Amino acid sequence: MSKILITGVAGFLGSHLADWLIRDGHKVVGVDNLLGGYEDNVSNDVEFYKDDSRDFDKMKSLTKGVDIVYHCAAAPHEGLSVFSPNIITEHTYNSTVATVSAAVINSVKRVVFCSSMARYGEQERLPFTEDMAPKPKDPYGVAKYAAELVTESLCRAHGLEYVHAIPHNIIGPRQKYDDPYRNVASIMINLMLQGRQPIIYGDGEQKRGFSFVNDVVDPLVKMGFQPNVVGEAINVGPDEEYVSVNELAQRIAVLMDFKSLKPVYVGDRPMEVKYATCSAEKSRRLLDYKTTYTLDRGLSEMIDWIKERGARPFRYHMALEIINDKTPSTWKDRLF
Ligand SMILES: NC(=O)c1ccc[n+]([C@@H]2O[C@H](COP(=O)([O-])OP(=O)(O)OC[C@H]3O[C@@H](n4cnc5c(N)ncnc54)[C@H](O)[C@@H]3O)[C@@H](O)[C@H]2O)c1
């Protein structure tokens, strides 16, 4: 049995990860400042601290006696990061410096850093493979890539093992669906549940791969323990189905029996990558990765979960730091 610290444990991914690790017999300590996530995502079996992972002293105390740190805390708001770069960098990069340096002080064995496909930016070839040089396009991608580098630097300097997990767009129960700044699928579901049309940026032909949360957590768990992944960056999630945002809206409408779909199109979001899809080859090779959920099955489970909790008004809980003619009207004028 290992003692494991998960930052961002009230979040979507962190809470599922906690459940899997507890089921495997590990002791899980979790920290979350509730910038995102939902407090009721956290199981009673987690030793939970409502604290901030940017707080170095707090993190020094929470990493005592810990074998593995999964650093999932972040402000995963890619589009918003162009307009609120200070908030996003603080919670995405600064929180990593504090967490990893605290892990060093307490001689944690391994740090699994949860990065993002945003670190790839726009590449000449698709799908993205781990050997491509990262070219992040927005402050969130920059913060994630910088956080990878600082994790690597500190872990190498002080002899800790580290692994970088690179998830794509994840879907599933427990994802925040009342945040107007991110999570395209759950925003669409919440809008359709309210009888409203989905809002799409640009022409909607931007393409993404979506991963059901179980297909991300399985490889993530293995990254904490397997010896063959130390020092690696690995894409996690399926690579079988890529869809445009237009097609995503259509699939959700069919699954929800939402008649007369007529998406509302608004201007492009500045710096949005047009095509972003990741290869799962390295994950198959090193982690024996297998996809278990189709996109439709994953969407159905997420729809059921959101329906059960009920539609909710969107909460504009993060400040827009830069408001100008490039700021999306969805946020400036609170269209969601
Ligand atoms: N969901 C996705 O599609 C996706 C894709 C790629 C990468 N990721 C990465 O996976 C991780 C988890 O994402 P998620 O979708 O579960 O998001 P989430 O917002 O549901 O979870 C992140 C959690 O971190 C917490 N948090 C933020 N700043 C914090 C701080 N300073 N101290 C303590 N807690 C803090 C939030 O309150 C939230 O509960 C993030 O690092 C994210 O960047 C997510």
The ligand as an SDF file (V2000), in Angstrom:
LIG
                    3D

 44 48  0  0  0  0  0  0  0  0999 V2000
  -10.5610   17.7440  -18.4120 N   0  0  0  0  0  0  0  0  0  0  0  0
   -9.8100   17.8040  -19.4820 C   0  0  0  0  0  0  0  0  0  0  0  0
  -10.3170   17.7330  -20.6080 O   0  0  0  0  0  0  0  0  0  0  0  0
   -8.3110   17.9030  -19.3760 C   0  0  0  0  0  0  0  0  0  0  0  0
   -7.5550   17.7730  -20.5290 C   0  0  0  0  0  0  0  0  0  0  0  0
   -6.1770   17.8840  -20.4520 C   0  0  0  0  0  0  0  0  0  0  0  0
   -5.5820   18.1050  -19.2200 C   0  0  0  0  0  0  0  0  0  0  0  0
   -6.3300   18.2220  -18.1060 N   0  0  0  0  0  0  0  0  0  0  0  0
   -5.6420   18.4530  -16.8300 C   0  0  0  0  0  0  0  0  0  0  0  0
   -6.1040   17.4960  -15.9040 O   0  0  0  0  0  0  0  0  0  0  0  0
   -6.1430   18.0540  -14.5970 C   0  0  0  0  0  0  0  0  0  0  0  0
   -7.5150   17.8870  -14.0170 C   0  0  0  0  0  0  0  0  0  0  0  0
   -8.4500   18.5850  -14.8490 O   0  0  0  0  0  0  0  0  0  0  0  0
  -10.0020   18.4940  -14.5800 P   0  0  0  0  0  0  0  0  0  0  0  0
  -10.6800   18.4140  -15.8500 O   0  0  0  0  0  0  0  0  0  0  0  0
  -10.2650   17.4580  -13.5480 O   0  0  0  0  0  0  0  0  0  0  0  0
  -10.2860   19.9450  -14.0070 O   0  0  0  0  0  0  0  0  0  0  0  0
  -11.0330   20.3560  -12.6740 P   0  0  0  0  0  0  0  0  0  0  0  0
  -11.1160   21.8340  -12.6930 O   0  0  0  0  0  0  0  0  0  0  0  0
  -12.2760   19.5780  -12.5300 O   0  0  0  0  0  0  0  0  0  0  0  0
  -10.0000   19.9070  -11.5660 O   0  0  0  0  0  0  0  0  0  0  0  0
   -8.9220   20.7120  -11.1730 C   0  0  0  0  0  0  0  0  0  0  0  0
   -9.0480   20.9230   -9.6790 C   0  0  0  0  0  0  0  0  0  0  0  0
   -7.9030   21.6760   -9.2300 O   0  0  0  0  0  0  0  0  0  0  0  0
   -8.3400   22.5410   -8.2240 C   0  0  0  0  0  0  0  0  0  0  0  0
   -7.3830   23.6320   -8.1040 N   0  0  0  0  0  0  0  0  0  0  0  0
   -7.1060   24.6080   -9.0030 C   0  0  0  0  0  0  0  0  0  0  0  0
   -6.1390   25.4150   -8.5230 N   0  0  0  0  0  0  0  0  0  0  0  0
   -5.8010   24.9220   -7.3180 C   0  0  0  0  0  0  0  0  0  0  0  0
   -4.8590   25.3200   -6.3340 C   0  0  0  0  0  0  0  0  0  0  0  0
   -4.0820   26.3900   -6.5050 N   0  0  0  0  0  0  0  0  0  0  0  0
   -4.7850   24.6070   -5.1900 N   0  0  0  0  0  0  0  0  0  0  0  0
   -5.5830   23.5200   -4.9970 C   0  0  0  0  0  0  0  0  0  0  0  0
   -6.4940   23.0940   -5.8850 N   0  0  0  0  0  0  0  0  0  0  0  0
   -6.5910   23.7840   -7.0360 C   0  0  0  0  0  0  0  0  0  0  0  0
   -9.7210   23.0040   -8.6740 C   0  0  0  0  0  0  0  0  0  0  0  0
  -10.4870   23.4810   -7.6030 O   0  0  0  0  0  0  0  0  0  0  0  0
  -10.2830   21.7390   -9.2930 C   0  0  0  0  0  0  0  0  0  0  0  0
  -11.0730   21.0170   -8.3790 O   0  0  0  0  0  0  0  0  0  0  0  0
   -5.7130   19.5170  -14.7550 C   0  0  0  0  0  0  0  0  0  0  0  0
   -4.3380   19.6240  -14.4590 O   0  0  0  0  0  0  0  0  0  0  0  0
   -5.9590   19.7920  -16.2070 C   0  0  0  0  0  0  0  0  0  0  0  0
   -5.1270   20.8150  -16.6760 O   0  0  0  0  0  0  0  0  0  0  0  0
   -7.6850   18.1350  -18.1570 C   0  0  0  0  0  0  0  0  0  0  0  0
  1  2  1  0
  2  3  2  0
  2  4  1  0
  4  5  1  0
  4 44  2  0
  5  6  2  0
  6  7  1  0
  7  8  2  0
  8  9  1  0
  8 44  1  0
  9 10  1  0
  9 42  1  0
 10 11  1  0
 11 12  1  0
 11 40  1  0
 12 13  1  0
 13 14  1  0
 14 15  2  0
 14 16  1  0
 14 17  1  0
 17 18  1  0
 18 19  2  0
 18 20  1  0
 18 21  1  0
 21 22  1  0
 22 23  1  0
 23 24  1  0
 23 38  1  0
 24 25  1  0
 25 26  1  0
 25 36  1  0
 26 27  1  0
 26 35  1  0
 27 28  2  0
 28 29  1  0
 29 30  1  0
 29 35  2  0
 30 31  1  0
 30 32  2  0
 32 33  1  0
 33 34  2  0
 34 35  1  0
 36 37  1  0
 36 38  1  0
 38 39  1  0
 40 41  1  0
 40 42  1  0
 42 43  1  0
M  CHG  2   8   1  16  -1
M  END
$$$$
